Amino acid sequence: GAQTLSIPAVVTGTKESEMTRPGTFKLYPNPTTGQITLELLETKLTTRVNIIFYNAYGQKVMEMELDQPDRNEIDLSNWPKGIYLIHVMLDEKMENRKIILH
C-alpha cells in the first residue's frame, strides 16, 4: 500500500502575531523604479513616524521623520538598484518591509 509521509511545516523569520495582524502601513509600488508611496493605515493613533532605509549590506542609507503622516511620496530614483529594507517606527510600533528598486 501507499505510505503517508508527514513533514512538519517550519516558518522562519516571522512571528505569528505579525502574520495575523494587519500591517500598519502600505508601501507601493513594489518593485519600483524609484518613486514609492508610503501610506499609513493608523494615522489617528500616530504622533511620530520615523523611517530608516538600509541597503542589502545592512548599512543605513537614509533616515527621515514624516511631518505628514498619512501619505508620503519618497523618491529613490537616484539610488543604486537593489533590495532595501525599510524600517518604519510608528510611536512604539515597529515594522520592516523589503522593497526592490530596479
WOZI-V142898 format. One record per backbone hydrogen bond with DSSP energy under -1.0 kcal/mol. NH is the residue of the N-H (numbers start at 0). CO is the residue of the C=O. If there is no record, write none. Layout:
# WOZI-V142898
[[NH | CO] [NH | CO]]
This chain:
# WOZI-V142898
[[18 | 14] [19 | 15] [20 | 16] [25 | 38] [27 | 36] [31 | 99] [35 | 73] [36 | 27] [37 | 71] [38 | 25] [39 | 69] [40 | 23] [44 | 41] [49 | 88] [50 | 63] [51 | 86] [52 | 61] [53 | 84] [54 | 58] [57 | 54] [60 | 52] [61 | 52] [63 | 50] [65 | 48] [71 | 37] [73 | 35] [75 | 33] [78 | 75] [81 | 100] [83 | 98] [84 | 53] [85 | 96] [86 | 51] [87 | 94] [88 | 49] [89 | 92] [90 | 47] [92 | 89] [94 | 87] [96 | 85] [98 | 83] [100 | 81] [101 | 31]]
